C-alpha cells in the first residue's frame, strides 16, 4: 500500500468516527496527533509538495459548532518558527554597534600620547643653525610581540625626533604621571609620502600593570565606509591628554593640498569630527570599535574650518605590515654617526620646475677618500633616496643618516645627468667617520667656477653641461651650503 493511500485512509477513519458519534471529544483533541503521525509516515519528501496538499475543512461537532481548538492545535504543530520581519533584521544587523561611551571604554586603551623632542635646521643669509623643538601627537597600538609594542602614528609626528616619549591613556587618569611611566620609543620605519610611521617600545621597559591596561586596536575596513556613517575620533588634542570627539563621514577619497610632500600619496576620509593639533596620529573608529583611519591635522590650513581628515586604514595596511617587520632603528650618538663625505645643496620644487632637475640633494663636492667618493659619487649627482626612503632635502638626509654608525653600508639612490637626461641608479656607500666630513657641516667658501658650468657660444646660445655650478656656488657663498 502506498504512503499516500495510508494517509488518506487515516483521514477517512477520522471522519467516520465523527459521523458515528464515537468519542467526538477524543477525536478532536487527538486529531493533530493522528495527522502528525500520518505526515511522519508519509515522510519529509512530501513536505514541500504544494500541488498535492489537502486542505481540511473544519469538522463540525455533534452540537454543530466549528472546533477552534482543532485549528489551534493543528497550527501549533505545523508552525516551526516565526518569520523574521525587516525590523528584526535591522535590529540584528545593528546589534554589534555600540554607543560612544562603549567605544571609549573599548578603544581608548589602544591610543597613546606621543611627545617628540627634536631639532630643526634653520637657514638664513647669516648661516645655518639648529633649534630645539618640542611637539606632541598621538598614536595607536596596532601590534604586540614578545619583545616589542608597535604603535602606528603620522610621520610628521615623529619627524626630526631626537627623543620620543609615550604616555598610555590609562596613566592620564592618575593624579600625577610618574616619570617611570613615560616610556621611550624608537622609530621602526616610516613612509613620508603616506605620512605614516611605526614606532616600537621595548616590552621589558613596561611594568605588568601597564601591560594589563593596554589593548591592541581592532582593524576595520575603511573601504566599507558610507557617507553619513558615524565615527569617533580619539587623540591627544593640543597635548592636553586624550579626548573624544564624534562626527560623521562627510566625504571619501579627498585630496588635500599641503605645504610639503608629506602625505601627498593619500586620499583622505573627510569628517566633521573635531581633529585638532595633537590629534595627529590618533585613531578614527567606527561604531563597532574598529580602527578605520589615522587622524591627520597636519593638512589643516587657514582656509579650512570644520573639516577634519584621516588616512583610510585599508589603503596603508600593506605598508604598515612591512614597517612592522622592519628592523627597529636606534638613534646613534652624534660622535659615532657615519657620514657620506659630501657638500650638498637642496634642489627644491621651484628649482626643479625651473631647470627640469629632480628634487633632492645636489652634491656640490665630495671629500677625498670618504665613502661617497670611494663609491663613485661625484659633483652634479642628485641624491633622491637612501635605503629606498625618499630624500627631498639635506635635513631629511641627515635625519636618516643619524640612525647609522660609521662603517655601515647604505644604498644611495642618485640621479646622474647624461645626454638623454637624468638616469637613476643605486649606489652602495660605506659611511665614513664624522671626522673626515667637516665640509658637510661647514658652508663652502670656494668661489672658483666649475668647468661643468654652462658656457655661452659666440652666438649667445648656451650648451648645457651643468647649469647649477654658479647658482649653487652663489648659494654657498651666502651660507646656504651644508
Secondary structure, DSSP 4 states (H G I P E B T S, - for coil): --HHHHHHHHHHHHHHHHHTTSSHHHHHHTHHHHHHHHHHHH-GGGTT-GGG--PPPPPB-TTS-B-HHHHHHHHHHH--SPPPPHHHHHHHHGGG---HHHHHHHHGGGEEEEEEEEEEEEEETTEEEEEEEEEEEEEEEEEE-SSEEEEEE-HHHHTTEEEEEEEEGGGGGSSS--GGGSEEEEEEEEETTTTEEEEEEEGGGS-HHHHHH--PPEE--GGG--TT-EEEEEE-GGGS--EEEEEEEEEEEE----SSSTTTT--EEEE-S---TT-TT-EEE-TTSEEEEEEE-TT--TT--S-EEEEEHHHHHHHHHHHHTSPPP-PPPGGGBEE--EEEEEE-HHHHHHHT--SEEEEEEE-TTSHHHHHT--TT-EEEEETTEE--SHHHHHHHHTT-BTT-EEEEEEEEEETTEEEEEEEEEEPEEGGG-GGGTS-----PPPTTB-EE-TTS-EE-SBTTHHHHHHHHHTT---
